[in-house]
Amino acid sequence: MSTVKVSVSARHSGPPFLMALPALLLFALFALVPMAIVVYLSFTRWDGLGAPAWAGVDNWREALTSSVTRNALWLTVKLMVFSWVVQTPISLLLGVFVAGKQRYRALLAVLYFVPLLISTAAIAVIFKNLLDPNFGLGAALNLPVLGQDWLGDPQLAFYAVVFVIAWQFVPFHTLLYQAGARQIPASLYEAASIDGAGRVKQFWHITLPQLRYTIVTSSTLMVVGSLTYFDLVFVLTGGGPGYSTRILPLDMYITGFQSNEMGLASAISVVLVLAGLVLSLALLRFSGFSRMRSQQAGM
């Protein structure tokens, strides 16, 4: 028995980092190396065919001063804010509401996952047809509100994109809040009921504080996700009409693959990554989520 124990311990006595080495190599190959190449290309002029020519900070200067790119950045921030404002209250209320509905839990879970199981491109095609002013749902039902040219009007197209994104991702965030609400001890609500607190007071003074870190997690996913919306906007509006829905990821694609300015597109992509990193760290820092993790680690 002692021989077995010695052999097992000897087999696991090697340097721990060796076990993580394959994963680290794959990460370096498929993440760090491409990232380094993109950073290098952001300082060059390259059309995707010939040899890159060194351009210094010209691409960065153009990316930060171009009216098109600045408008794309503004639309991305606007989309981020609208996505959070629309999705958070709806998913929070739905998640809390269905948290105690054990009877329909399985059915609701299936309904929630339906939008997540459909590909984003398919969702964009579906809504593009539904919102068609001539042959869509509004024309078929003779509804003036739906019959408007939602995707062809520069004043409406952005809000149509916000609606479709919310339709796709509200179920996911609802599941997050539902799971968080199920972890709240029932004794807190029982004590509040004894003290005479109604449902509204219980929601404000028990549910919301207990879901604080779930809200942080959901908000972080929304913020980072807002920087990656590409396929839905590309299929739904193509960035138009005009520049009304040309968000930063789409601007990067158009600059690189339609205008063949790979260097400028690389600079825009680096700006996109840095924006996501800064926003995520800011959310974690100001929410106190990192302090909570430190306290748990010290227990």
N, C-alpha and C positions, 0 to 999 in steps of 0.2 A: 504493500500500500504506500509505504514511504517513497519507494522508487517511482511510482506513478506520480505522486505529488511533486517530486523533484523535477521529473521530466516535463510536467505541465508548466511548472513555474519557470523552468529554463526556457521553454518555448515562448513564453510571453515576456521574457526579460530584455528583449531588444529595444532599441530606441522607439518611442511611441510615434514619432513623426513619420517613420517608415510606413506605417499602416495608412497614413493619410497621403502619402506621396503620390500614388496613382491618381487620386482625385485632384490633388493640387496641380499635377502635370496636365490633366485634361482641362482644368479651369484656366491654366495659363495658356494652353494651346487655343482654346475656343473663346476666351474672353479677354485676357490681358494682351495677347499678341494682336488680335484685331483692333483692340482699343488703341494700342500704341501706333499701329499703322494709320488709323483715322486721325490721331493727333498729328502725326507727321504730314499727312496729306492736307491738313488744314492750313499748313504753311506753304503750300505749293499751288501752282496752276496746272490743272490736269483735266483733260477732256474724256478720260476713261480709255483712251486708245494709245496715245503716244507716251513718251517718257515725262514724268512730272518735272516741272521747272520751279525752282525755289522762288517764292513770292514774298517771303517775310511775313509781316503782319497785315498785308493787304486784304486778305480774306476776312480776317477778324475785324478790320476797320469797316469793310463793306457790310459785314453781318450786323455790326452794331449801329451803323448809320443808315442802312437801306430802309426806305419807308415801307417797302413790302415786307421785309423781315420783322421790322418793329410792329407793323400791323398784325403779322402772324403771331408774334409774341403776345401782343395785347389780346388777341382772340383766344389764345391758349389759356391765359390767365382768366379771362372772362368765362371761358368754358369750364375751367376748374371751379370757379366760384359758383356758377349756376348749377353745376353738377352736385356740389356739396349742399347748396341751399335746397335743391329739389329732392335729392335722394335721401339725405339724412333724416329729415322729419318723417317722410313717408315710411322708410324702412324701419326706423326706430319705433314708430307707433304700431306698425304691422307686427314687428317682431315681439313687442311686449304684449300685444293683444292675443296673438296665437300661442304665446308661451304656455298658457294654462289650458289650451284646448287639446287635451289628450285624445279626444275622440276622433278628431280629424287630422291628427298630426301627420300620418303617413300620406294622406291625400294632399295636404298643403305642401308637404315636402316635395312631392312629385310636381305639383304645379309650379313651385318655385324654381325647380331645376329645368323646366322646359326651355325658358329663354337662354339658359346657360348651355344647353345641349345643342342648340342651333348655332351654326357658324355665323360669325359677325357679317360676313359677306352676304349670306343668305338672308339675314335679318334686314340688311340694307336694301336688298332687291325687293323683299316683301313690302317694306314701307315705301319704297320708291313707287311701287305700283299702287299701293293703297292711297298715297297722297297725290297721285296724278290728277290734275284738275279736270281732265276730259274723260278718263276711263276709270278713275279711282273710286274709293268708297263714297266720297262726298257727292260725286256725280251720280252714282248708282242710287243713293238714298235721297238725293236732292237736298243735301244739307249745306247751306251757304258757308258755314264755318269750315267744314272739311273740304268744301269745294274750292277754296282759295288755292292759288298757286304757291303752296308752302315752300316748295323747293326751288321755284323760279323767281321768287321775290326776295331781293337782298335784305329786306327788313324782316322777313319771316324765316328764311332758310336756317339761320343760326338757332332759332328756338325749336325748329323741327328737329335739328340734330340733337339738341339737349333732351328733347322728349324721347327720341329713339334710344339714346344712351341710357336714360333713366329706365325705360321699359326693359332693357336688357340686364341692367345691373342692380336694380332695386331688389329683386328676389335674393341675390347673393348676400347683400348687406342685411336683408331681413333675417336670413338664416343666422348671421353673426349675432344680431341682437336677440334673436330667439334663444340661441344657445347661452348667451350671457344672462338673459332674464331667468332662465331655468336654474342658474347657479345661485340666485339670490335666496338666502334662507327665508322660509315661510314664516319663521318666528318673528321676523322684523315687521311683516305685514300684520300678523296677529296682535303684536304689541301696539302697533299704530291704531288698529281698529278698536282695541280696548280703550285707548286714549281719546277716541272719538274722531280720528283723522279719516276723511273721506278718500275716495279713489284719486282725486286730483292732488291732494296733499301728499298721499302716499307716492304718487308718481314723481312729484317734484323733490320730495325729501328722502325718498328711499331708492326708487328705481333709477333715477338719473345719476345720483352719486355712485351707486353700485355699478352702473354701466359706464363709468368714466373711461376706463381703459379700453373697453370695447369700442367706445366712440372714437378714441384716439386711433385704434387699429383700423377701424372702418374709414376714418378720415384720411389716414396715411395712404391706404389703398386707393381711395378716390383721387387724391392729389397726384400720386405717382401714375395712376391709370389715365388721368387727364392728359398727361404728357405723352402717352403712347397711342392715343386714338388716331388711327390712320386708315385702316381698311374700311371701317364704317363710313367715315367722311368721304373717302376716296370714291367708294361705290355710290353713296347716296347723293352727293352733290359735286364731287370732283374739285372741291374748293370754291366753287361758284355759288350763285352768280357773281361774277366779278371776283373780288377778293373777300367776300362776306363770310366764307367758311374756310378760308385757307389758313388753317392752324399751323403751328410750327413743324410738326412731323410731316405734314403734307407739303409745306414749303420746302423742307429739306429734300423730299422726293422729287418735286418738280424741278428744283434747282439742279439736282444731280443727274437725274435720268431724262429730263426733257430739255433742259438748257445745257446739259453736258458740262456743268461747272462743278466737278467733283471736289475741288479744293474748298470752294465756298460752302458746298453742302456738308463737307466734313466739319468745317468750323461751326455750322449751325447745329450739327449733331452733338458736338462737344458742349455747346451752350445748353442744349436740351438735357444732356446727362448731368451737367453741373447744376442746372436748375432743379432737377428731380432730387439730387443728393442734398442740396441746401435746404429745400423745402421739407424733405423727410426728417433731416436732423433738427430743423427748427421745430417741427411738430413734436418730436420726441423730447426736445429740450424744454419747451415751454409748457408741455402737458404734465411734466413730472413723471412720465413713464419710466425714464431711465433711473430716477431716484428710487422708484418702487422696486425695480429689478435689483438694484444694489442692496436695498434693505432685505429683500427675500434671500439674496445670496449670502448675507451676513447672518442669517438666522441659524 
